């Protein structure tokens, strides 16, 4: 897949300072010393670029599969009782690469329909931005519950939406995150059940043997790790998360 889809985040703001870009108006000028007499300027386009870079984490959370994945992995670590193993860095890396794997069809579509035409000067920046948003909207609509969209529509005072595709981003994005939270906790609940059963069995056995001073977590942890390894737990978790997303294309 071409690397040009990495330009996607910049399409969301390239079209904003259009007049400043065409005119080349500097937003900040710095004059050198008397010896060199050079002048350095920063255009509004560069300022917008630097500003929107701070929004990339929000875009990652609000428009991709990252939220569901990171929550499920965090719940899995708690259910196993391994405290800080895997570490936060490992979980974050797993979530990022699995998100990239899941979002690849969407990114490829954005690259073919928006980024490549923009680089070839076939469409303007604003048109490319509008085209690039559509695959993300399709992805989010496939994961979002209609009840969540309706809830935010009622809060915003939107009386009716002609079709799901006509849902504005200001309603779709919070509805998508809300649906992702619900789905993540549902998956986490199913993951928790077998580990809770092991804890209950170990606690009952220890109590029946009169070993009340011994923590059940110390005994149950090796059994939970053994169960997780025997059933190839990581492959099951990753496969379940990847297949839980509805992606067209």
C-alpha positions as CSV (number, residue, x, y, z in Angstrom):
1,X,0.0,0.0,0.0
2,X,1.4,3.4,-0.9
3,X,2.7,5.5,2.0
4,X,0.9,8.6,0.8
5,X,-2.1,7.8,3.0
6,X,0.0,9.0,5.9
7,X,-0.9,12.5,4.5
8,X,-4.5,11.9,5.5
9,X,-4.5,13.9,8.8
10,X,-3.4,16.9,7.0
11,X,-6.4,16.9,4.6
12,X,-8.6,17.8,7.5
13,X,-7.1,21.2,7.8
14,X,-5.4,22.0,4.5
15,X,-8.5,23.6,3.2
16,X,-9.0,25.9,6.2
17,X,-6.6,28.7,5.5
18,X,-7.1,28.8,1.8
19,X,-6.9,32.5,1.3
20,X,-3.7,32.7,3.4
21,X,-2.1,29.9,1.4
22,X,-2.8,31.4,-2.0
23,X,-1.7,34.8,-0.9
24,X,1.4,33.5,0.9
25,X,0.8,35.9,3.8
26,X,3.3,35.3,6.6
27,X,1.8,34.9,10.1
28,X,5.2,35.4,11.8
29,X,8.4,37.0,10.7
30,X,11.7,37.0,12.4
31,X,14.5,39.2,11.2
32,X,18.2,38.1,11.5
33,X,21.0,40.2,12.8
34,X,22.5,43.2,11.1
35,X,25.3,41.1,9.6
36,X,23.3,38.7,7.6
37,X,20.1,40.7,7.1
38,X,18.0,37.5,6.5
39,X,14.3,37.3,7.3
40,X,12.4,34.1,8.2
41,X,8.6,33.8,8.0
42,X,6.1,31.2,9.0
43,X,2.9,31.0,6.9
44,X,-0.6,30.3,8.3
45,X,-0.5,27.0,6.6
46,X,2.5,25.8,8.7
47,X,0.9,27.2,11.9
48,X,-2.3,25.3,11.1
49,X,-0.2,22.1,10.5
50,X,1.6,22.4,13.8
51,X,-1.7,23.1,15.6
52,X,-3.7,20.2,14.1
53,X,-0.9,17.8,15.0
54,X,-2.2,18.1,18.6
55,X,-5.6,16.7,17.4
56,X,-4.1,13.5,16.0
57,X,-4.7,11.5,19.3
58,X,-8.3,12.7,19.3
59,X,-8.7,11.6,15.7
60,X,-7.2,8.2,16.5
61,X,-9.7,7.8,19.4
62,X,-12.8,9.2,17.7
63,X,-12.6,7.7,14.2
64,X,-10.9,4.3,14.4
65,X,-11.0,1.0,16.2
66,X,-8.4,2.0,18.8
67,X,-10.8,2.7,21.7
68,X,-12.4,-0.8,21.7
69,X,-9.1,-2.6,21.4
70,X,-7.3,-0.7,24.2
71,X,-10.2,-1.2,26.6
72,X,-10.5,-4.9,25.9
73,X,-6.8,-5.4,26.4
74,X,-6.9,-3.5,29.6
75,X,-9.8,-5.5,31.0
76,X,-8.0,-8.7,29.9
77,X,-5.0,-7.8,32.0
78,X,-7.1,-7.1,35.0
79,X,-9.0,-10.3,34.6
80,X,-5.8,-12.3,34.5
81,X,-4.5,-10.5,37.7
82,X,-1.0,-9.9,36.3
83,X,-1.1,-6.2,37.4
84,X,1.4,-4.5,35.1
85,X,2.1,-7.4,32.7
86,X,1.9,-6.9,29.8
87,X,3.1,-3.3,30.4
88,X,1.2,-0.3,29.2
89,X,3.7,0.2,26.4
90,X,3.1,-3.3,25.1
91,X,-0.7,-3.0,25.3
92,X,-0.5,0.4,23.5
93,X,1.7,-1.1,20.8
94,X,-0.7,-4.0,20.3
95,X,-3.6,-1.7,20.1
96,X,-1.9,0.6,17.6
97,X,-0.8,-2.1,15.2
98,X,-4.1,-4.0,15.4
99,X,-5.9,-0.7,14.7
100,X,-3.7,-0.2,11.6
101,X,-4.5,-3.7,10.5
102,X,-8.3,-3.2,10.9
103,X,-8.3,0.3,9.3
104,X,-6.1,-0.7,6.3
105,X,-9.1,-1.1,3.9
106,X,-10.4,2.3,5.0
107,X,-7.0,4.0,4.6
108,X,-6.5,2.4,1.2
109,X,-9.9,3.7,0.0
110,X,-9.0,7.2,1.3
111,X,-5.6,7.0,-0.5
112,X,-7.2,6.0,-3.8
113,X,-10.1,8.4,-3.8
114,X,-8.7,11.5,-2.0
115,X,-5.0,11.6,-1.4
116,X,-3.8,10.5,-4.8
117,X,-6.2,12.8,-6.7
118,X,-5.1,15.7,-4.5
119,X,-1.4,14.9,-5.0
120,X,-2.0,14.8,-8.8
121,X,-3.9,18.2,-8.5
122,X,-7.1,16.7,-9.8
123,X,-9.1,18.0,-6.8
124,X,-8.7,20.8,-4.4
125,X,-7.8,20.5,-0.8
126,X,-11.4,21.1,0.4
127,X,-12.8,18.5,-2.0
128,X,-10.1,16.0,-1.0
129,X,-11.0,16.6,2.6
130,X,-14.7,15.9,2.0
131,X,-13.9,12.8,0.0
132,X,-11.5,11.5,2.7
133,X,-14.2,11.8,5.4
134,X,-16.7,9.5,3.7
135,X,-14.8,6.2,4.2
136,X,-14.4,7.0,7.8
137,X,-18.1,7.8,8.1
138,X,-19.0,4.5,6.5
139,X,-16.7,2.7,8.9
140,X,-18.2,4.5,12.0
141,X,-21.8,4.0,10.8
142,X,-21.2,0.2,10.6
143,X,-20.1,0.1,14.3
144,X,-22.5,2.7,15.7
145,X,-25.9,1.8,17.2
146,X,-28.9,3.7,15.9
147,X,-30.1,4.4,19.5
148,X,-26.8,6.3,20.3
149,X,-27.1,8.4,17.1
150,X,-30.8,9.2,18.1
151,X,-29.7,10.1,21.6
152,X,-27.2,12.7,20.5
153,X,-29.6,13.9,17.8
154,X,-32.2,14.6,20.5
155,X,-29.7,16.4,22.6
156,X,-28.6,18.5,19.7
157,X,-32.2,19.3,18.7
158,X,-31.9,17.6,15.3
159,X,-35.5,16.5,14.5
160,X,-34.8,14.1,11.7
161,X,-32.0,12.6,9.6
162,X,-32.8,11.6,6.1
163,X,-30.5,8.6,6.0
164,X,-27.6,7.1,8.0
165,X,-25.2,8.5,5.5
166,X,-26.5,12.0,6.1
167,X,-25.6,11.9,9.8
168,X,-23.3,14.9,10.5
169,X,-19.9,14.2,12.0
170,X,-20.8,16.2,15.1
171,X,-23.4,13.6,15.9
172,X,-21.7,10.5,14.5
173,X,-18.4,10.9,16.4
174,X,-19.7,10.9,20.0
175,X,-22.3,8.3,19.1
176,X,-19.5,6.1,17.6
177,X,-17.4,6.4,20.8
178,X,-20.4,5.6,23.0
179,X,-21.1,2.5,21.0
180,X,-17.5,1.5,21.1
181,X,-17.5,1.8,24.9
182,X,-20.6,-0.4,25.2
183,X,-19.2,-3.1,22.8
184,X,-15.8,-3.1,24.6
185,X,-17.3,-3.6,28.0
186,X,-19.5,-6.4,26.6
187,X,-16.5,-8.2,25.2
188,X,-14.6,-7.6,28.5
189,X,-17.5,-9.1,30.5
190,X,-17.3,-12.3,28.5
191,X,-13.5,-12.4,28.9
192,X,-13.8,-11.9,32.7
193,X,-16.1,-14.9,33.3
194,X,-13.7,-17.8,33.0
195,X,-11.1,-16.1,35.1
196,X,-13.7,-15.3,37.8
197,X,-14.7,-19.0,37.8
198,X,-11.1,-20.0,38.4
199,X,-10.8,-17.5,41.3
200,X,-14.1,-18.9,42.9
201,X,-13.0,-22.5,42.6
202,X,-9.5,-21.8,44.1
203,X,-11.1,-19.7,46.9
204,X,-13.6,-22.5,47.7
205,X,-10.9,-25.1,47.8
206,X,-8.7,-23.1,50.1
207,X,-11.5,-22.3,52.4
208,X,-12.5,-26.0,52.6
209,X,-8.9,-26.9,53.5
210,X,-8.9,-24.2,56.2
211,X,-6.2,-22.2,54.5
212,X,-7.9,-18.9,55.0
213,X,-4.7,-16.9,55.5
214,X,-3.4,-17.8,52.0
215,X,-4.5,-15.4,49.3
216,X,-6.5,-17.1,46.5
217,X,-4.9,-14.9,43.9
218,X,-1.4,-16.4,44.5
219,X,-2.8,-19.9,43.8
220,X,-5.2,-19.0,41.0
221,X,-2.7,-16.9,38.9
222,X,-0.7,-19.9,37.6
223,X,-3.9,-21.7,36.7
224,X,-5.2,-18.7,34.8
225,X,-2.0,-18.3,33.0
226,X,-1.9,-22.0,32.1
227,X,-5.5,-21.8,30.8
228,X,-4.8,-18.8,28.8
229,X,-1.8,-20.4,27.2
230,X,-3.5,-23.7,26.5
231,X,-6.4,-22.2,24.7
232,X,-4.0,-19.9,22.7
233,X,-5.6,-16.9,24.3
234,X,-3.8,-14.1,22.6
235,X,-4.7,-15.4,19.1
236,X,-8.3,-15.7,20.2
237,X,-8.4,-12.2,21.6
238,X,-6.8,-10.6,18.6
239,X,-8.9,-12.6,16.1
240,X,-12.1,-11.8,18.0
241,X,-11.3,-8.1,18.1
242,X,-10.3,-8.0,14.4
243,X,-13.5,-9.9,13.4
244,X,-15.8,-7.8,15.6
245,X,-15.5,-4.8,13.3
246,X,-17.8,-4.6,10.3
247,X,-15.8,-3.4,7.3
248,X,-17.0,-3.1,3.8
249,X,-14.4,-3.5,1.1
